[in-house]
Amino acid sequence: NLAGSLPFEVSELSSLEVLVLKNNSLGETVENVMSLFSKLVHLDLSDNNILKGLPNDLEKLNLLTHLDLGGNRMKGTVPPSLAQLKLLKTCILKANQLSGTLPPSLADMEFLKELDLSGNRLSGTIPDTWSNFSSLEKLDIGKNDITGSANCICSSEQLPGLIYFRSDCKCQQFA
């Protein structure tokens, strides 16, 4: 039942690797977390009524393997700098108010296994580069305004481990 910002005592834990504060009313911006906890490996601030969007300098959290900021009211875009989190395996940004297009650079995340961008206001088409996701197992981009074909995902031989895919786009075949 935390509300407002992070308790002062938490801010003194500069070597913190796991921070799970889901289902609170922090309203805390991600920038504050980034500046305090650069050694984070696991960050879950889901369902916290965070209004501000994702910062453009996410690469400060370069050790992060799990990022869950779903269920907030974050606005803005999915920054291309997200792809600089080279160790990220799970990225959940679902149920926010993110807009703009899907960054082609996300396909450079070679360890990413789960990407959930569902329930936002994203638009445009699925970038062709997304057929290059090498480790992806779960991709959810449903409940957005993404149009066009999903064939770059559905028919890609580059995605042998993909076991779950949801999109509102048309998919002629799922290999």
C-alpha positions as CSV (number, residue, x, y, z in Angstrom):
1,N,0.0,0.0,0.0
2,L,2.8,2.4,-0.9
3,A,1.7,5.8,-2.3
4,G,3.6,8.7,-3.7
5,S,7.4,8.2,-4.1
6,L,9.7,5.5,-2.9
7,P,10.4,5.4,0.8
8,F,13.7,7.1,1.7
9,E,15.2,3.9,3.2
10,V,14.8,2.1,-0.1
11,S,16.8,4.7,-1.9
12,E,19.8,3.9,0.2
13,L,20.0,0.4,-1.2
14,S,22.3,1.3,-4.1
15,S,23.3,-2.3,-4.7
16,L,19.8,-3.5,-5.1
17,E,19.3,-6.1,-7.9
18,V,15.6,-7.0,-7.6
19,L,12.9,-4.4,-7.0
20,V,9.3,-5.6,-7.1
21,L,6.8,-2.9,-6.0
22,K,3.7,-3.9,-8.1
23,N,0.1,-3.0,-7.2
24,N,0.8,0.2,-5.3
25,S,0.1,3.8,-6.1
26,L,3.6,5.0,-6.4
27,G,3.2,7.3,-9.4
28,E,7.0,7.2,-9.3
29,T,8.8,8.0,-12.5
30,V,11.1,5.4,-14.0
31,E,13.9,8.0,-14.0
32,N,14.1,8.1,-10.2
33,V,14.4,4.3,-10.1
34,M,17.1,4.4,-12.8
35,S,19.2,7.0,-11.0
36,L,19.0,5.2,-7.7
37,F,19.4,1.5,-8.7
38,S,21.8,1.1,-11.6
39,K,22.5,-2.5,-10.6
40,L,19.0,-3.7,-11.1
41,V,18.5,-7.1,-12.8
42,H,14.7,-7.4,-12.1
43,L,12.3,-4.4,-12.1
44,D,8.6,-4.8,-11.6
45,L,6.6,-1.5,-11.1
46,S,3.4,-2.9,-12.7
47,D,0.1,-1.5,-11.7
48,N,1.4,1.7,-10.0
49,N,-0.4,4.5,-11.8
50,I,2.8,5.7,-13.4
51,L,1.8,8.5,-15.7
52,K,5.1,9.7,-17.3
53,G,6.4,7.8,-20.2
54,L,9.5,5.6,-20.6
55,P,12.7,7.6,-20.4
56,N,15.0,7.8,-23.5
57,D,18.1,6.7,-21.5
58,L,17.0,3.3,-20.4
59,E,20.5,2.0,-21.2
60,K,21.5,3.1,-17.7
61,L,19.8,-0.1,-16.5
62,N,22.2,-2.2,-18.6
63,L,22.1,-5.2,-16.3
64,L,18.3,-5.6,-16.5
65,T,16.9,-9.0,-17.5
66,H,13.2,-8.4,-16.5
67,L,11.2,-5.2,-17.0
68,D,7.5,-5.1,-16.1
69,L,5.9,-1.7,-16.3
70,G,2.5,-3.0,-17.4
71,G,-0.8,-1.8,-16.1
72,N,0.2,1.8,-15.6
73,R,-1.0,4.9,-17.5
74,M,2.3,5.6,-19.1
75,K,2.2,7.9,-22.2
76,G,4.7,8.5,-24.9
77,T,6.4,6.1,-27.2
78,V,8.4,2.9,-26.9
79,P,11.9,4.4,-27.1
80,P,14.4,2.8,-29.6
81,S,16.9,3.0,-26.7
82,L,15.0,0.0,-25.1
83,A,17.0,-2.1,-27.6
84,Q,20.2,-1.1,-25.7
85,L,19.2,-3.3,-22.8
86,K,21.1,-6.2,-24.3
87,L,20.5,-8.6,-21.4
88,L,16.7,-8.1,-21.3
89,K,14.8,-11.4,-21.5
90,T,11.3,-10.1,-20.5
91,C,9.8,-6.8,-21.4
92,I,6.2,-6.2,-20.4
93,L,4.7,-2.8,-21.2
94,K,1.1,-3.9,-21.7
95,A,-2.0,-1.9,-20.7
96,N,-0.5,1.6,-20.8
97,Q,-1.2,4.5,-23.1
98,L,1.9,4.2,-25.2
99,S,1.6,5.5,-28.8
100,G,3.7,5.7,-31.9
101,T,5.1,2.9,-33.9
102,L,6.9,-0.3,-33.1
103,P,10.7,0.4,-33.0
104,P,12.5,-1.8,-35.6
105,S,15.6,-1.8,-33.3
106,L,13.9,-4.0,-30.8
107,A,14.8,-7.0,-33.0
108,D,18.4,-6.4,-32.0
109,M,17.6,-7.7,-28.5
110,E,19.2,-11.2,-28.9
111,F,18.2,-12.6,-25.5
112,L,14.6,-11.3,-25.5
113,K,12.1,-14.2,-24.8
114,E,8.9,-12.3,-24.0
115,L,7.7,-9.0,-25.4
116,D,4.2,-7.8,-24.4
117,L,3.1,-4.5,-25.8
118,S,-0.7,-5.3,-25.8
119,G,-3.4,-2.9,-24.8
120,N,-1.7,0.4,-25.8
121,R,-2.3,2.9,-28.6
122,L,0.6,1.7,-30.8
123,S,0.0,2.1,-34.6
124,G,1.7,1.5,-37.9
125,T,2.9,-1.9,-39.1
126,I,5.1,-4.6,-37.8
127,P,8.7,-3.8,-38.8
128,D,10.2,-6.3,-41.2
129,T,13.3,-6.5,-38.9
130,W,11.1,-8.2,-36.3
131,S,11.5,-11.4,-38.3
132,N,15.1,-11.4,-36.9
133,F,14.1,-11.9,-33.2
134,S,16.3,-14.9,-32.4
135,S,15.2,-16.0,-29.0
136,L,11.6,-14.7,-28.9
137,E,9.1,-17.2,-27.4
138,K,6.1,-14.9,-26.7
139,L,5.0,-11.8,-28.6
140,D,1.8,-10.0,-27.8
141,I,1.0,-6.8,-29.7
142,G,-2.8,-7.3,-29.7
143,K,-5.3,-4.6,-28.7
144,N,-3.4,-1.8,-30.5
145,D,-4.0,0.0,-33.8
146,I,-1.3,-2.0,-35.7
147,T,-2.4,-2.7,-39.2
148,G,-1.2,-4.6,-42.2
149,S,0.3,-8.0,-42.4
150,A,2.0,-10.1,-39.7
151,N,3.6,-12.4,-42.2
152,C,7.1,-11.3,-41.3
153,I,6.4,-12.9,-37.9
154,C,4.1,-15.7,-39.0
155,S,6.2,-17.1,-41.7
156,S,9.6,-16.4,-40.4
157,E,12.0,-19.3,-40.1
158,Q,14.2,-17.1,-37.9
159,L,11.7,-17.5,-35.0
160,P,11.9,-21.2,-34.3
161,G,11.1,-20.8,-30.6
162,L,8.0,-18.6,-31.0
163,I,5.2,-20.4,-29.1
164,Y,2.7,-17.6,-28.5
165,F,1.8,-14.7,-30.9
166,R,-1.1,-12.4,-30.7
167,S,-1.8,-9.5,-33.0
168,D,-4.8,-7.8,-34.6
169,C,-3.0,-8.0,-38.0
170,K,-3.6,-10.6,-40.7
171,C,-1.4,-13.6,-40.7
172,Q,-1.6,-15.9,-43.7
173,Q,0.3,-18.8,-42.1
174,F,2.0,-19.6,-38.8
175,A,5.0,-21.7,-39.4
